[in-house]
Amino acid sequence: MTLPTLANRTDKIEPFHAMNLVKKAAVMAQSGRSVIVLSIGEPDFTAPPMVVEALHQAALRGQTAYTGALGIEPLRAAIAQYYKDEFNINLDPGRVVVTAGASAALTLACCALVNPGDQVLLSDPTYPCNRQYINAFDGEPVLIPVGPETRFQLTADLVARNWGPKVRGTLVATPANPTGTAIPFDELGRILDVVRAKGGFSIVDEIYLGLQYDGQARSALEYGDDMIITNSFSKFFNMTGWRLGWLVVPPAFVATFEKLAQNLFICPSTLAQHAALACFTPEAMAIFRARRDEMRVRRDYIVPALISLGFGVPVTPDGAFYVYLDCSRYSHDSNQFAHDMLDATGVALTPGLDFGSNQPERYLRLSYATSLDHLKDAVERLGAWLPTLLQKA
């Protein structure tokens, strides 16, 4: 039997290489091996009790029918109020598009803005799926190498120098995965000005905005209503598997995004939407802020611990829950090194292979979205193993 030919775009979308390590770690754990997973970008906290109870009550009330494609009105209003309470931004709830996670938000944004052949500028390293949303609509992600000198982030100068005739816009994340670094807010404003001057679009991924530790977190919405903002309930709100996120779009774009959402997704999860209303209660927000403080404690432990182990940490992360660390003292192949580390110590990190082509063999990503006890155990294991590598050398 001859199968039909798959669409050409499927060849552009690369596999998520980190999943190979995740699978390997899972097999080791199932066999009884003690494994510490520091490779997954998922908080170890779960939704707080009042959110779970809100889900339960919504199910009991039978609130399971389709909603409007833009989301239920009370949740859109609650998200708008969140921007007022947390960031002092007056946001019209009519601009909020509730989505099936940030993945659906970025899918909608790229569907609306990227034509076949359009180029979109991103940093290198960057979260791998961000490239694939562009590829999925036959656009071309253009990765711009960035390093410690710019905190692994794009700058206005880099955007201006890399803008060409086929470039349509930029997709930036602040704070970012895999580096945990934010774009300085004044520099973000300059980037947006460059893009405006070119007549392009700006998509700003703020999924980790609530997890910013140094200084006051500020949303790009301060810079006007012409950019596309994406966010999610997955990270700060600890609801990864609930698949709920949102967009903020220019008023003139709302009808187009509604049309696309109707056709591509029908609507986000109805139960998750009703449950998410409980996220914005004072009691829930107090829990989320306390958990953010715990993430800061973990960061403040793990960064100096990694340096003491002989890793390079060229930039201290100021948000999210990642450290992008330099393993070149021990290996010039971070992918093989990550596999060797898992075999020898049971500690799983993510090699740089997924995040771009800018020296991926030099870097590993560590996620500190796990308990302090697990982080200390991992450091102890690595501290026993790493010196043996230097002895062999």
Buried (B, 14 or more C-beta within 10 A) or exposed (E): EEEEEEEEBEEBBEEEBBEBBBEBBEEBBEEEEEBBBBBBBBBBBEBBEBBEEBBEEBBEEEBEEEBBBBBBBBBBBBBBEBBEEBBEBEBEBBBBBBBBBBBBBBBBBBBBBBEEEBBBBBBBBBBBBBBBBBBBBBBBBBBBBBBBEBBBBBBBEBBBEBBEEEBBBBBBBBBBBBBBBBBBBEBBBBBBBBBBEBEBBBBBBBBBBBBBBEEEBBBBBEBEBBBBBBBBBBBBBBBBEBBBBBBBBBEEBBEBBBEBBEEBBEBBBBBBBBBBBBBBBEEBBEBBEEBBEBBBEBBEBBBEBBEEBBBBBBBBBBBBBBBBBBBBEBBEBBBEBBBBBBEBBBBBBBBBBBBBEBBBBBBBBBBBBBBEEBBEBBBEBBBEBBEEBEEEE
